[in-house]
């Protein structure tokens, strides 16, 4: 398992892009094969969305309260709380729940302001907005938790030579770009993204097309590298909002790590973890500030 505290280098990321593309292509092909018999949820009801639901909305909001506060408290060291930049970042970080809900529900065509004004339709995200979902998103069976600790790497000497995905607990039908943005912002540094993001997206695109050919399925008609980059940029709302909240947990020093399974509630676990990992964590501050600059550079608030 790679070091979660340092971020993956180019060689590790190349392997991840190739493996994730093959995994997505396989899920895409399987979804297509089930269309004539009622779809994936007819065959496997347990894959229906169980986290982002109407009944669970308050639980989700409570869950993210501590990480939101933690991320903002770190950003206060760079952006004064009365600055327009801080107000915009506060808006994005505080919107993690509505953003996530809209992506899961298929209404990812909305901008940030529209997502905040209109709650996502979570009545039944597996069937509601179906036409809109298929129009807006390249639907696959996404991994759902693509970060460094969920990849097992094989090595030849000191060089990574292979990788496997593990921990398939929150697989869901959603746009493939959610896994991509989640991975890049949870598992790499700003320096890596600046130098290699386009190359790595190219690796993903080429591998996905090749895998579809092997599986004898046609990708979506609009599946081009340029459109992949456009959809990736649109999904930055999802990846950045989640990553900025999760980064305090990911970058906890090893001696401050919290066992989520032993805490009485997940909310308590998150609260303990974020409080423990904030003070003196220079890498956390560097990562969050870099992400905030990417928010502005990519026009997330335009």
Number of C-alpha atoms within 10 A of each C-alpha: 11 17 10 16 17 12 21 21 16 17 12 19 24 21 20 27 22 22 20 24 25 19 19 23 26 19 18 23 19 17 18 15 13 14 11 8 9 9 14 20 16 13 11 9 9 10 17 17 19 15 14 22 20 15 12 12 16 11 13 17 15 12 19 20 16 20 25 23 18 21 25 20 14 20 21 14 11 13 17 12 15 9 10 11 16 18 13 16 23 17 16 25 23 21 22 24 23 21 29 20 26 23 24 25 26 28 22 25 18 15 15 18 13 11 20 18 9 11 14 24 17 22 13 15 24 21 14 14 16 13 10 14 23 13 13 15 19 19 22 23 24 24 25 20 20 25 23 25 16 16 19 15 18 14 11 8 7 7 11 16 13 17 19 14 19 13 13 13 10 15 16 19 24 23 25 25 25 26 23 25 23 22 21 24 26 26 24 21 18 20 11 15 16 10 11 16 17 13 13 20 21 19 19 25 21 16 19 23 19 15 21 19 13 11 14 10 17 13 17 9 6 10 13 14 16 13 11 19 17 12 20 21 17 20 23 23 25 27 25 25 26 25 26 27 24 20 23 28 25 22 23 22 14 10 8 15 16 19 12 15 9 9 13 9 12 15 19 13 18 23 20 19 22 27 17 17 22 20 11 8 14 11 15 24 21 15 20 24 21 14 19 21 13 16 19 14 10 12 10 18 15 8
